């Protein structure tokens, strides 16, 4: 992971593979005058060969970030750059060419596959349509090589999705995503639809592929425990904005934002005694609407440490220490509870 000096937006590498700057994704709602502010000024970077985790509750905007990076969601403002290429400015053929460099693994392994296609057809499809120079005579060998990379073999070539388990189907999706040799893999809740025992195998596979291929990964999840096994750095999202960015070890052992502390306290394996103490305040209430977010700090309506300033001024994401950036007015004075060893 890069050790270069970081900027006020949490960026560390001037030659980062992916740079997201002040990204906004707003959706118009039927009958509503105000848009749904799914993403509202998010900035982060992913270095070459790094894994960046993006976590948050449902509705935090993390999947909208993934879709914006893939140009599957409308970018209202801000920029998304892959190296020196501004993805947000591309159209037509230029966008299709750039998309070869970024591929996505979706949440539902079954819905991501055409039920009429065999595994061979599904994995070969991007090679045929993506401008690959793989000769027809070499296509089967190339597909088989991709399947071997994800832990499948020749016996799976002629199977259709209904004849495979959820984990096998997600391995096919990963093989297909790797077919065009992307530089960045976007995984949007890629293990959340799988049984816990299967999740571990997919996580280990992604880690192995990332290390073997040197590929960068944007890994999105609501589960901080899952992300902590994969990521170098983690961004914590709440109601369309980043609350904290930190190396995974720092974030889990010493959270600097109250929302990060709440996520750690909510980990199922942590209850009731892993890291929660009687002094750890509970977060109450529901997530406000992204169409009408609270003034000032968006977390203030649920924050146990709220102060008068929190309602008046929106906190910026600022450097606290080391590689940690926090959007909290009281970050320096609070001592929050992290995960115990």
FENURLIN-V566922 format. One record per backbone hydrogen bond with DSSP energy under -1.0 kcal/mol. CO is the residue of the C=O (numbers start at 1). NH is the residue of the N-H. If there is no record, write none. Layout:
{{CO & NH} {CO & NH}}
This chain:
{{7 & 10} {11 & 7} {13 & 16} {17 & 83} {18 & 46} {19 & 81} {20 & 44} {21 & 79} {23 & 41} {23 & 42} {24 & 76} {24 & 77} {25 & 39} {27 & 36} {29 & 32} {36 & 27} {36 & 38} {39 & 25} {42 & 23} {44 & 20} {46 & 17} {46 & 18} {47 & 50} {50 & 217} {51 & 232} {51 & 233} {52 & 219} {53 & 235} {54 & 221} {55 & 237} {57 & 60} {60 & 240} {61 & 65} {62 & 66} {63 & 67} {64 & 68} {65 & 69} {66 & 70} {67 & 72} {77 & 24} {79 & 21} {80 & 87} {80 & 88} {81 & 19} {82 & 85} {85 & 82} {85 & 87} {86 & 89} {87 & 90} {91 & 94} {91 & 95} {92 & 96} {93 & 97} {94 & 98} {95 & 99} {97 & 100} {98 & 101} {101 & 183} {101 & 184} {103 & 186} {105 & 188} {108 & 112} {110 & 113} {114 & 117} {118 & 122} {119 & 123} {120 & 124} {121 & 125} {124 & 128} {125 & 129} {126 & 130} {135 & 138} {138 & 142} {139 & 143} {140 & 144} {141 & 145} {142 & 146} {143 & 147} {144 & 148} {145 & 149} {146 & 150} {147 & 152} {148 & 151} {153 & 156} {154 & 157} {156 & 159} {157 & 120} {159 & 119} {160 & 163} {161 & 164} {165 & 169} {166 & 170} {167 & 171} {168 & 172} {169 & 173} {170 & 174} {171 & 175} {172 & 176} {173 & 177} {174 & 178} {178 & 181} {183 & 216} {184 & 103} {185 & 218} {186 & 105} {187 & 220} {191 & 194} {195 & 199} {196 & 200} {198 & 202} {199 & 203} {200 & 204} {201 & 205} {202 & 206} {203 & 207} {204 & 208} {205 & 209} {206 & 210} {207 & 211} {208 & 212} {209 & 213} {210 & 214} {216 & 185} {217 & 52} {218 & 187} {219 & 54} {220 & 189} {223 & 227} {224 & 228} {226 & 229} {227 & 230} {227 & 231} {232 & 248} {233 & 53} {234 & 246} {235 & 55} {236 & 243} {236 & 244} {238 & 241} {240 & 40} {241 & 238} {243 & 327} {244 & 236} {245 & 325} {246 & 234} {247 & 251} {248 & 252} {249 & 253} {250 & 254} {252 & 339} {257 & 261} {258 & 262} {259 & 263} {260 & 264} {261 & 265} {262 & 266} {264 & 267} {267 & 270} {268 & 271} {270 & 274} {277 & 280} {290 & 37} {297 & 300} {299 & 302} {303 & 306} {307 & 310} {308 & 311} {309 & 312} {309 & 313} {310 & 297} {318 & 326} {321 & 324} {324 & 320} {325 & 245} {326 & 318} {328 & 331} {330 & 334}}
